């Protein structure tokens, strides 16, 4: 009788041990997605230098996007390294960082979409020549926005994983 009770508890304990590492696995996924997002957004944000009436990216928006995405690349990398070194980060701290990260990534993605629409929308008419933004850069910018929104969804998944399994 006692052996049966111990055997039935072992798979549950093993499953719980694996699920307790789920938030750090999600953090690694967030890190990878954020690297893709920042990699795709660098060229479009830096390419729109002011030359005559060419459309350009607002510096405030670029700063907000860089701080949000690149800042959380550093934060998540530090959390992953601390987990690998065996440190325990308090549950409330993880929840707070994940919540703020989700919010900041939604803001960064929204700014990318807003600037993409601003640059894509109106065409400038200068001396019978229309000035269009680069299609490649516009595609990269909207792709970066998609990766940023997916990263925000990963932050929400991390919040759920922390509440349930940490």
Biotite code that builds the C-alpha atoms (Angstrom):
import biotite.structure as struc

atoms = struc.array([
    struc.Atom([0.000, 0.000, 0.000], chain_id="A", res_id=1, res_name="UNK", atom_name="CA", element="C"),
    struc.Atom([2.732, 2.451, 0.922], chain_id="A", res_id=2, res_name="UNK", atom_name="CA", element="C"),
    struc.Atom([4.681, 1.611, -2.237], chain_id="A", res_id=3, res_name="UNK", atom_name="CA", element="C"),
    struc.Atom([1.683, 2.417, -4.446], chain_id="A", res_id=4, res_name="UNK", atom_name="CA", element="C"),
    struc.Atom([1.247, 5.829, -2.827], chain_id="A", res_id=5, res_name="UNK", atom_name="CA", element="C"),
    struc.Atom([4.916, 6.671, -3.339], chain_id="A", res_id=6, res_name="UNK", atom_name="CA", element="C"),
    struc.Atom([4.891, 5.530, -6.963], chain_id="A", res_id=7, res_name="UNK", atom_name="CA", element="C"),
    struc.Atom([1.842, 7.624, -7.816], chain_id="A", res_id=8, res_name="UNK", atom_name="CA", element="C"),
    struc.Atom([3.414, 10.723, -6.265], chain_id="A", res_id=9, res_name="UNK", atom_name="CA", element="C"),
    struc.Atom([6.694, 10.509, -8.196], chain_id="A", res_id=10, res_name="UNK", atom_name="CA", element="C"),
    struc.Atom([5.302, 11.364, -11.665], chain_id="A", res_id=11, res_name="UNK", atom_name="CA", element="C"),
    struc.Atom([3.389, 14.289, -10.165], chain_id="A", res_id=12, res_name="UNK", atom_name="CA", element="C"),
    struc.Atom([6.493, 15.570, -8.378], chain_id="A", res_id=13, res_name="UNK", atom_name="CA", element="C"),
    struc.Atom([8.580, 15.177, -11.533], chain_id="A", res_id=14, res_name="UNK", atom_name="CA", element="C"),
    struc.Atom([5.939, 16.984, -13.603], chain_id="A", res_id=15, res_name="UNK", atom_name="CA", element="C"),
    struc.Atom([5.796, 19.810, -11.059], chain_id="A", res_id=16, res_name="UNK", atom_name="CA", element="C"),
    struc.Atom([9.596, 20.103, -11.133], chain_id="A", res_id=17, res_name="UNK", atom_name="CA", element="C"),
    struc.Atom([9.552, 20.462, -14.920], chain_id="A", res_id=18, res_name="UNK", atom_name="CA", element="C"),
    struc.Atom([6.687, 22.971, -14.796], chain_id="A", res_id=19, res_name="UNK", atom_name="CA", element="C"),
    struc.Atom([8.500, 25.017, -12.153], chain_id="A", res_id=20, res_name="UNK", atom_name="CA", element="C"),
    struc.Atom([11.128, 25.785, -14.836], chain_id="A", res_id=21, res_name="UNK", atom_name="CA", element="C"),
    struc.Atom([8.463, 26.928, -17.316], chain_id="A", res_id=22, res_name="UNK", atom_name="CA", element="C"),
    struc.Atom([8.813, 30.670, -16.484], chain_id="A", res_id=23, res_name="UNK", atom_name="CA", element="C"),
    struc.Atom([12.548, 30.593, -17.244], chain_id="A", res_id=24, res_name="UNK", atom_name="CA", element="C"),
    struc.Atom([11.911, 28.748, -20.513], chain_id="A", res_id=25, res_name="UNK", atom_name="CA", element="C"),
    struc.Atom([9.414, 31.450, -21.449], chain_id="A", res_id=26, res_name="UNK", atom_name="CA", element="C"),
    struc.Atom([12.024, 34.086, -20.492], chain_id="A", res_id=27, res_name="UNK", atom_name="CA", element="C"),
    struc.Atom([14.468, 32.475, -22.940], chain_id="A", res_id=28, res_name="UNK", atom_name="CA", element="C"),
    struc.Atom([11.763, 32.610, -25.634], chain_id="A", res_id=29, res_name="UNK", atom_name="CA", element="C"),
    struc.Atom([11.121, 36.286, -24.805], chain_id="A", res_id=30, res_name="UNK", atom_name="CA", element="C"),
    struc.Atom([14.830, 36.972, -25.129], chain_id="A", res_id=31, res_name="UNK", atom_name="CA", element="C"),
    struc.Atom([15.006, 35.364, -28.577], chain_id="A", res_id=32, res_name="UNK", atom_name="CA", element="C"),
    struc.Atom([11.876, 37.181, -29.795], chain_id="A", res_id=33, res_name="UNK", atom_name="CA", element="C"),
    struc.Atom([13.145, 40.525, -28.477], chain_id="A", res_id=34, res_name="UNK", atom_name="CA", element="C"),
    struc.Atom([16.469, 40.056, -30.276], chain_id="A", res_id=35, res_name="UNK", atom_name="CA", element="C"),
    struc.Atom([14.555, 39.438, -33.522], chain_id="A", res_id=36, res_name="UNK", atom_name="CA", element="C"),
    struc.Atom([12.386, 42.516, -32.903], chain_id="A", res_id=37, res_name="UNK", atom_name="CA", element="C"),
    struc.Atom([15.302, 44.828, -32.177], chain_id="A", res_id=38, res_name="UNK", atom_name="CA", element="C"),
    struc.Atom([17.291, 43.406, -35.095], chain_id="A", res_id=39, res_name="UNK", atom_name="CA", element="C"),
    struc.Atom([14.450, 44.070, -37.502], chain_id="A", res_id=40, res_name="UNK", atom_name="CA", element="C"),
    struc.Atom([13.765, 47.572, -36.192], chain_id="A", res_id=41, res_name="UNK", atom_name="CA", element="C"),
    struc.Atom([17.302, 49.024, -36.203], chain_id="A", res_id=42, res_name="UNK", atom_name="CA", element="C"),
    struc.Atom([17.609, 49.735, -39.939], chain_id="A", res_id=43, res_name="UNK", atom_name="CA", element="C"),
    struc.Atom([14.133, 51.218, -40.439], chain_id="A", res_id=44, res_name="UNK", atom_name="CA", element="C"),
    struc.Atom([14.547, 53.526, -37.448], chain_id="A", res_id=45, res_name="UNK", atom_name="CA", element="C"),
    struc.Atom([18.012, 54.713, -38.478], chain_id="A", res_id=46, res_name="UNK", atom_name="CA", element="C"),
    struc.Atom([17.423, 55.022, -42.228], chain_id="A", res_id=47, res_name="UNK", atom_name="CA", element="C"),
    struc.Atom([15.017, 57.946, -42.198], chain_id="A", res_id=48, res_name="UNK", atom_name="CA", element="C"),
    struc.Atom([17.493, 60.786, -41.843], chain_id="A", res_id=49, res_name="UNK", atom_name="CA", element="C"),
    struc.Atom([16.101, 64.181, -42.727], chain_id="A", res_id=50, res_name="UNK", atom_name="CA", element="C"),
    struc.Atom([16.865, 64.876, -46.386], chain_id="A", res_id=51, res_name="UNK", atom_name="CA", element="C"),
    struc.Atom([14.521, 67.462, -47.837], chain_id="A", res_id=52, res_name="UNK", atom_name="CA", element="C"),
    struc.Atom([10.964, 66.210, -47.330], chain_id="A", res_id=53, res_name="UNK", atom_name="CA", element="C"),
    struc.Atom([11.709, 62.538, -46.819], chain_id="A", res_id=54, res_name="UNK", atom_name="CA", element="C"),
    struc.Atom([9.591, 60.834, -44.172], chain_id="A", res_id=55, res_name="UNK", atom_name="CA", element="C"),
    struc.Atom([11.497, 60.164, -40.973], chain_id="A", res_id=56, res_name="UNK", atom_name="CA", element="C"),
    struc.Atom([11.093, 58.258, -37.752], chain_id="A", res_id=57, res_name="UNK", atom_name="CA", element="C"),
    struc.Atom([10.436, 60.328, -34.634], chain_id="A", res_id=58, res_name="UNK", atom_name="CA", element="C"),
    struc.Atom([13.379, 60.244, -32.249], chain_id="A", res_id=59, res_name="UNK", atom_name="CA", element="C"),
    struc.Atom([11.159, 60.012, -29.130], chain_id="A", res_id=60, res_name="UNK", atom_name="CA", element="C"),
    struc.Atom([9.422, 56.939, -30.513], chain_id="A", res_id=61, res_name="UNK", atom_name="CA", element="C"),
    struc.Atom([12.716, 55.306, -31.457], chain_id="A", res_id=62, res_name="UNK", atom_name="CA", element="C"),
    struc.Atom([14.074, 55.949, -27.958], chain_id="A", res_id=63, res_name="UNK", atom_name="CA", element="C"),
    struc.Atom([10.971, 54.462, -26.330], chain_id="A", res_id=64, res_name="UNK", atom_name="CA", element="C"),
    struc.Atom([11.173, 51.379, -28.550], chain_id="A", res_id=65, res_name="UNK", atom_name="CA", element="C"),
    struc.Atom([14.892, 50.882, -27.942], chain_id="A", res_id=66, res_name="UNK", atom_name="CA", element="C"),
    struc.Atom([14.562, 51.327, -24.175], chain_id="A", res_id=67, res_name="UNK", atom_name="CA", element="C"),
    struc.Atom([11.591, 48.960, -23.951], chain_id="A", res_id=68, res_name="UNK", atom_name="CA", element="C"),
    struc.Atom([12.866, 46.135, -26.114], chain_id="A", res_id=69, res_name="UNK", atom_name="CA", element="C"),
    struc.Atom([16.623, 46.375, -25.521], chain_id="A", res_id=70, res_name="UNK", atom_name="CA", element="C"),
    struc.Atom([16.107, 47.027, -21.809], chain_id="A", res_id=71, res_name="UNK", atom_name="CA", element="C"),
    struc.Atom([14.151, 43.824, -21.457], chain_id="A", res_id=72, res_name="UNK", atom_name="CA", element="C"),
    struc.Atom([16.786, 41.943, -23.433], chain_id="A", res_id=73, res_name="UNK", atom_name="CA", element="C"),
    struc.Atom([19.218, 42.857, -20.652], chain_id="A", res_id=74, res_name="UNK", atom_name="CA", element="C"),
    struc.Atom([16.739, 42.184, -17.842], chain_id="A", res_id=75, res_name="UNK", atom_name="CA", element="C"),
    struc.Atom([15.732, 38.770, -19.196], chain_id="A", res_id=76, res_name="UNK", atom_name="CA", element="C"),
    struc.Atom([19.364, 37.831, -19.826], chain_id="A", res_id=77, res_name="UNK", atom_name="CA", element="C"),
    struc.Atom([20.175, 38.670, -16.201], chain_id="A", res_id=78, res_name="UNK", atom_name="CA", element="C"),
    struc.Atom([17.221, 36.618, -14.925], chain_id="A", res_id=79, res_name="UNK", atom_name="CA", element="C"),
    struc.Atom([18.307, 33.641, -17.056], chain_id="A", res_id=80, res_name="UNK", atom_name="CA", element="C"),
    struc.Atom([21.916, 33.897, -15.860], chain_id="A", res_id=81, res_name="UNK", atom_name="CA", element="C"),
    struc.Atom([20.820, 34.191, -12.225], chain_id="A", res_id=82, res_name="UNK", atom_name="CA", element="C"),
    struc.Atom([18.607, 31.112, -12.646], chain_id="A", res_id=83, res_name="UNK", atom_name="CA", element="C"),
    struc.Atom([21.522, 29.182, -14.136], chain_id="A", res_id=84, res_name="UNK", atom_name="CA", element="C"),
    struc.Atom([23.697, 30.212, -11.177], chain_id="A", res_id=85, res_name="UNK", atom_name="CA", element="C"),
    struc.Atom([21.056, 28.892, -8.790], chain_id="A", res_id=86, res_name="UNK", atom_name="CA", element="C"),
    struc.Atom([19.674, 32.152, -7.402], chain_id="A", res_id=87, res_name="UNK", atom_name="CA", element="C"),
    struc.Atom([15.988, 32.363, -6.524], chain_id="A", res_id=88, res_name="UNK", atom_name="CA", element="C"),
    struc.Atom([14.196, 35.488, -7.671], chain_id="A", res_id=89, res_name="UNK", atom_name="CA", element="C"),
    struc.Atom([11.092, 36.310, -5.594], chain_id="A", res_id=90, res_name="UNK", atom_name="CA", element="C"),
    struc.Atom([7.750, 35.572, -7.230], chain_id="A", res_id=91, res_name="UNK", atom_name="CA", element="C"),
    struc.Atom([6.481, 39.144, -6.806], chain_id="A", res_id=92, res_name="UNK", atom_name="CA", element="C"),
    struc.Atom([9.576, 40.535, -8.505], chain_id="A", res_id=93, res_name="UNK", atom_name="CA", element="C"),
    struc.Atom([9.121, 38.196, -11.466], chain_id="A", res_id=94, res_name="UNK", atom_name="CA", element="C"),
    struc.Atom([5.437, 39.144, -11.717], chain_id="A", res_id=95, res_name="UNK", atom_name="CA", element="C"),
    struc.Atom([6.228, 42.851, -11.550], chain_id="A", res_id=96, res_name="UNK", atom_name="CA", element="C"),
    struc.Atom([8.907, 42.662, -14.262], chain_id="A", res_id=97, res_name="UNK", atom_name="CA", element="C"),
    struc.Atom([6.700, 40.491, -16.498], chain_id="A", res_id=98, res_name="UNK", atom_name="CA", element="C"),
    struc.Atom([3.703, 42.822, -16.130], chain_id="A", res_id=99, res_name="UNK", atom_name="CA", element="C"),
    struc.Atom([5.714, 45.946, -16.876], chain_id="A", res_id=100, res_name="UNK", atom_name="CA", element="C"),
    struc.Atom([7.473, 44.127, -19.734], chain_id="A", res_id=101, res_name="UNK", atom_name="CA", element="C"),
    struc.Atom([4.156, 43.162, -21.327], chain_id="A", res_id=102, res_name="UNK", atom_name="CA", element="C"),
    struc.Atom([2.907, 46.743, -21.050], chain_id="A", res_id=103, res_name="UNK", atom_name="CA", element="C"),
    struc.Atom([6.130, 48.255, -22.436], chain_id="A", res_id=104, res_name="UNK", atom_name="CA", element="C"),
    struc.Atom([6.218, 45.823, -25.358], chain_id="A", res_id=105, res_name="UNK", atom_name="CA", element="C"),
    struc.Atom([2.611, 46.647, -26.263], chain_id="A", res_id=106, res_name="UNK", atom_name="CA", element="C"),
    struc.Atom([3.538, 50.347, -26.213], chain_id="A", res_id=107, res_name="UNK", atom_name="CA", element="C"),
    struc.Atom([6.674, 49.724, -28.319], chain_id="A", res_id=108, res_name="UNK", atom_name="CA", element="C"),
    struc.Atom([4.743, 47.629, -30.857], chain_id="A", res_id=109, res_name="UNK", atom_name="CA", element="C"),
    struc.Atom([2.009, 50.256, -31.041], chain_id="A", res_id=110, res_name="UNK", atom_name="CA", element="C"),
    struc.Atom([4.599, 52.966, -31.701], chain_id="A", res_id=111, res_name="UNK", atom_name="CA", element="C"),
    struc.Atom([6.110, 50.880, -34.487], chain_id="A", res_id=112, res_name="UNK", atom_name="CA", element="C"),
    struc.Atom([2.704, 50.382, -36.117], chain_id="A", res_id=113, res_name="UNK", atom_name="CA", element="C"),
    struc.Atom([1.854, 54.079, -35.660], chain_id="A", res_id=114, res_name="UNK", atom_name="CA", element="C"),
    struc.Atom([5.094, 55.212, -37.322], chain_id="A", res_id=115, res_name="UNK", atom_name="CA", element="C"),
    struc.Atom([4.667, 52.620, -40.060], chain_id="A", res_id=116, res_name="UNK", atom_name="CA", element="C"),
    struc.Atom([1.202, 54.009, -40.820], chain_id="A", res_id=117, res_name="UNK", atom_name="CA", element="C"),
    struc.Atom([2.426, 57.613, -40.685], chain_id="A", res_id=118, res_name="UNK", atom_name="CA", element="C"),
    struc.Atom([5.210, 56.913, -43.167], chain_id="A", res_id=119, res_name="UNK", atom_name="CA", element="C"),
    struc.Atom([3.123, 54.659, -45.394], chain_id="A", res_id=120, res_name="UNK", atom_name="CA", element="C"),
    struc.Atom([0.006, 56.835, -45.479], chain_id="A", res_id=121, res_name="UNK", atom_name="CA", element="C"),
    struc.Atom([0.544, 60.249, -47.029], chain_id="A", res_id=122, res_name="UNK", atom_name="CA", element="C"),
    struc.Atom([2.783, 60.581, -50.053], chain_id="A", res_id=123, res_name="UNK", atom_name="CA", element="C"),
    struc.Atom([4.693, 63.784, -50.525], chain_id="A", res_id=124, res_name="UNK", atom_name="CA", element="C"),
    struc.Atom([4.427, 65.638, -53.793], chain_id="A", res_id=125, res_name="UNK", atom_name="CA", element="C"),
    struc.Atom([7.626, 67.553, -54.517], chain_id="A", res_id=126, res_name="UNK", atom_name="CA", element="C"),
    struc.Atom([8.319, 68.935, -57.994], chain_id="A", res_id=127, res_name="UNK", atom_name="CA", element="C"),
    struc.Atom([6.265, 66.271, -59.769], chain_id="A", res_id=128, res_name="UNK", atom_name="CA", element="C"),
    struc.Atom([8.089, 63.477, -57.926], chain_id="A", res_id=129, res_name="UNK", atom_name="CA", element="C"),
    struc.Atom([6.448, 61.377, -55.281], chain_id="A", res_id=130, res_name="UNK", atom_name="CA", element="C"),
    struc.Atom([8.677, 60.374, -52.398], chain_id="A", res_id=131, res_name="UNK", atom_name="CA", element="C"),
    struc.Atom([7.887, 56.930, -51.050], chain_id="A", res_id=132, res_name="UNK", atom_name="CA", element="C"),
    struc.Atom([9.511, 55.245, -48.081], chain_id="A", res_id=133, res_name="UNK", atom_name="CA", element="C"),
    struc.Atom([11.546, 52.115, -48.756], chain_id="A", res_id=134, res_name="UNK", atom_name="CA", element="C"),
    struc.Atom([9.307, 49.047, -49.065], chain_id="A", res_id=135, res_name="UNK", atom_name="CA", element="C"),
    struc.Atom([11.976, 46.829, -47.513], chain_id="A", res_id=136, res_name="UNK", atom_name="CA", element="C"),
    struc.Atom([12.294, 49.082, -44.465], chain_id="A", res_id=137, res_name="UNK", atom_name="CA", element="C"),
    struc.Atom([8.536, 49.329, -44.096], chain_id="A", res_id=138, res_name="UNK", atom_name="CA", element="C"),
    struc.Atom([8.259, 45.525, -44.183], chain_id="A", res_id=139, res_name="UNK", atom_name="CA", element="C"),
    struc.Atom([11.052, 45.212, -41.623], chain_id="A", res_id=140, res_name="UNK", atom_name="CA", element="C"),
    struc.Atom([9.339, 47.731, -39.343], chain_id="A", res_id=141, res_name="UNK", atom_name="CA", element="C"),
    struc.Atom([5.973, 45.979, -39.409], chain_id="A", res_id=142, res_name="UNK", atom_name="CA", element="C"),
    struc.Atom([7.722, 42.620, -38.880], chain_id="A", res_id=143, res_name="UNK", atom_name="CA", element="C"),
    struc.Atom([9.499, 44.074, -35.856], chain_id="A", res_id=144, res_name="UNK", atom_name="CA", element="C"),
    struc.Atom([6.115, 45.237, -34.550], chain_id="A", res_id=145, res_name="UNK", atom_name="CA", element="C"),
    struc.Atom([4.716, 41.715, -34.957], chain_id="A", res_id=146, res_name="UNK", atom_name="CA", element="C"),
    struc.Atom([7.664, 40.228, -33.055], chain_id="A", res_id=147, res_name="UNK", atom_name="CA", element="C"),
    struc.Atom([7.213, 42.866, -30.347], chain_id="A", res_id=148, res_name="UNK", atom_name="CA", element="C"),
    struc.Atom([3.531, 41.987, -29.932], chain_id="A", res_id=149, res_name="UNK", atom_name="CA", element="C"),
    struc.Atom([4.390, 38.266, -29.830], chain_id="A", res_id=150, res_name="UNK", atom_name="CA", element="C"),
    struc.Atom([6.948, 39.055, -27.120], chain_id="A", res_id=151, res_name="UNK", atom_name="CA", element="C"),
    struc.Atom([4.230, 40.892, -25.178], chain_id="A", res_id=152, res_name="UNK", atom_name="CA", element="C"),
    struc.Atom([2.037, 37.790, -25.464], chain_id="A", res_id=153, res_name="UNK", atom_name="CA", element="C"),
    struc.Atom([4.965, 35.715, -24.168], chain_id="A", res_id=154, res_name="UNK", atom_name="CA", element="C"),
    struc.Atom([5.159, 38.057, -21.165], chain_id="A", res_id=155, res_name="UNK", atom_name="CA", element="C"),
    struc.Atom([1.463, 37.402, -20.489], chain_id="A", res_id=156, res_name="UNK", atom_name="CA", element="C"),
    struc.Atom([2.106, 33.645, -20.772], chain_id="A", res_id=157, res_name="UNK", atom_name="CA", element="C"),
    struc.Atom([4.967, 34.073, -18.316], chain_id="A", res_id=158, res_name="UNK", atom_name="CA", element="C"),
    struc.Atom([2.647, 35.829, -15.864], chain_id="A", res_id=159, res_name="UNK", atom_name="CA", element="C"),
    struc.Atom([0.237, 32.883, -16.055], chain_id="A", res_id=160, res_name="UNK", atom_name="CA", element="C"),
    struc.Atom([3.105, 30.390, -15.638], chain_id="A", res_id=161, res_name="UNK", atom_name="CA", element="C"),
    struc.Atom([4.489, 32.266, -12.626], chain_id="A", res_id=162, res_name="UNK", atom_name="CA", element="C"),
    struc.Atom([1.098, 32.389, -10.927], chain_id="A", res_id=163, res_name="UNK", atom_name="CA", element="C"),
    struc.Atom([0.364, 28.705, -11.549], chain_id="A", res_id=164, res_name="UNK", atom_name="CA", element="C"),
    struc.Atom([3.706, 26.960, -11.291], chain_id="A", res_id=165, res_name="UNK", atom_name="CA", element="C"),
    struc.Atom([6.257, 29.147, -9.469], chain_id="A", res_id=166, res_name="UNK", atom_name="CA", element="C"),
])
